[in-house]
Amino acid sequence: MDIEKAWGLYAQGDLNGAEAVANAIAMLHGRTSNVVHLLGAIAVARGFLDIGTDLLKQAHELNPNDWGPMLDLAEMYLYEFGETNQAMAICEAALQHPLPQPMVLDAVQ
């Protein structure tokens, strides 16, 4: 089992499958940033925005160099809450760190 498989299931809309694989990985390897990020994305997709927010922030805390969870959080603030200022603040913070620019641009489009 690998996290790419879990993300693939998520991308296909199989939230239960993605969650099962992510939890299995967590049991074997611990709650890594990537696993927590995926669980946060799943929570958001299911409409559990408070849980998703917490998990996405935890994922970033586990690996502060990975801005993927925070950019997902920015998208959530923008599209789910309509909080443009909060979303832009996160994206502006991401621009202060080494990050592939397409990733930032994708998040704000």
C-alpha positions, 0 to 999 in steps of 0.5 A: 500500500502506498499513499499515491494509491490512496490519492488516486482513489480520492481523485476517482471519488472513492473516499471510503477506499482512500480513507481505508488505504490512508488509515492502513498506511498510518497504522504501518508508518504513523500519521505522516504529513501526506497521510494527514493531508489526505485525511483532511482532504477527505474530511473536506470532501465529505463536508466536515470542514472543521475536521478538514481544517484541523487536519490540513493544519496538522499536516502542514505542522508535520512538514512545514516545507510542504505547502500542499495542505495549506494551499488546499486549506486556502481553496477551502477558505475561498470556495467553501467559506467565501473568505477571500482574505484568509485564502490570499493570506495563506497563498501569500505566505506560501509565496515566501517559501520555496515552492513550485510556482505552478502549485501556487498558481493552481491554488489561486485559480 
